[in-house]
């Protein structure tokens, strides 16, 4: 049988995931709330 406690202790996340997380957290992307805010501001002029 698989010893889940032992397997979890050996687990190490992939470097690719860590790199992706870093890129996502430090990237300033426009999201839907930014788009809605822009539309609402432009509509009030």
Secondary structure, DSSP 8 states (H G I E B T S, - for coil): ---HHHHHHH----HHHHHHHHHHHT-----HHHHHHHHHHHHT-
